[in-house]
Amino acid sequence: MVISESDLKSTPEAARVLGIHHITLQRYVLARKVPAPRVRKLGGVRVRLWSPEDIENVRNVLPKIRNGRKHRKKAKKKKA
């Protein structure tokens, strides 16, 4: 399958298609929770260009990601 440059999306565009914030997508990539395309250099700027296949792979992984707030304080145990 040949992918034209018009089919490639930036990280914010890919996040919009996935229905999540682009910062969330970047965090998932950095935490290696989702497969990400390689970084490319365009005009001296490093970017990730997401193909439709890359976006679909992330869409399949998203429901399996355990996310949520991690509490700093543990709940106090009740004495019996």
ZAKEGU-106097 format. One record per residue (C-alpha): x, y, z; residue number from 1. Coordinates in Angstrom, 3 decimals, decimal comma, m for minus. Example, Ala and Ser with C-alpha at 12.3 -4.5 7.8 and 13.67 -1.06 7.14 Angstrom:
BEGIN
c1_c2_c3_num
12,300_m4,500_7,800_1
13,670_m1,060_7,140_2
! end
This chain:
BEGIN
c1_c2_c3_num
0,000_0,000_0,000_1
1,396_3,362_m1,039_2
0,779_6,230_1,364_3
0,811_9,740_m0,010_4
2,037_12,662_2,061_5
m1,484_14,073_2,184_6
m2,595_10,973_4,163_7
0,040_11,554_6,868_8
m1,041_13,447_9,959_9
0,839_15,327_12,654_10
0,519_14,279_16,290_11
m2,190_16,880_17,094_12
m4,164_15,847_13,993_13
m3,826_12,140_14,850_14
m4,952_12,831_18,422_15
m7,997_14,718_17,111_16
m8,913_11,696_14,948_17
m8,503_9,418_17,984_18
m10,610_11,688_20,170_19
m7,903_12,415_22,742_20
m5,790_15,467_23,528_21
m2,447_15,699_21,731_22
m0,591_15,973_25,051_23
m2,188_12,675_26,129_24
m1,015_11,020_22,919_25
2,503_12,393_23,444_26
2,528_11,059_27,021_27
1,413_7,619_25,856_28
4,175_7,610_23,234_29
6,827_8,633_25,774_30
5,588_5,978_28,222_31
5,628_3,455_25,346_32
1,982_2,612_25,910_33
1,192_3,030_22,217_34
3,205_2,181_19,111_35
4,487_5,341_17,468_36
5,910_6,070_14,031_37
9,555_7,006_13,750_38
10,619_10,586_14,210_39
11,309_12,359_10,910_40
13,176_15,558_10,310_41
11,314_18,084_8,172_42
12,974_21,433_7,636_43
15,115_21,008_10,727_44
12,127_20,130_12,923_45
11,632_16,633_14,344_46
8,057_15,383_13,922_47
6,111_12,144_13,957_48
3,960_11,636_10,891_49
1,088_9,243_11,542_50
m0,237_7,090_8,708_51
m3,834_5,807_8,770_52
m2,408_2,392_9,715_53
m0,504_3,894_12,673_54
m3,671_5,623_13,880_55
m5,661_2,399_13,596_56
m3,009_0,529_15,626_57
m3,289_3,121_18,392_58
m7,092_2,972_18,232_59
m6,895_m0,782_18,921_60
m4,514_m0,292_21,879_61
m6,308_2,639_23,566_62
m9,050_0,608_25,319_63
m6,383_m1,620_26,904_64
m4,411_1,240_28,467_65
m4,838_1,528_32,189_66
m4,925_5,193_32,928_67
m6,061_7,234_35,812_68
m4,733_9,247_38,642_69
m2,194_7,724_40,965_70
m2,768_8,831_44,498_71
0,119_10,067_46,564_72
m1,530_9,264_49,840_73
m2,599_5,780_50,706_74
m5,959_5,267_52,323_75
m5,822_4,878_56,062_76
m6,667_1,452_57,349_77
m9,492_1,226_59,820_78
m8,694_m0,488_63,065_79
m11,004_m3,359_63,859_80
! end
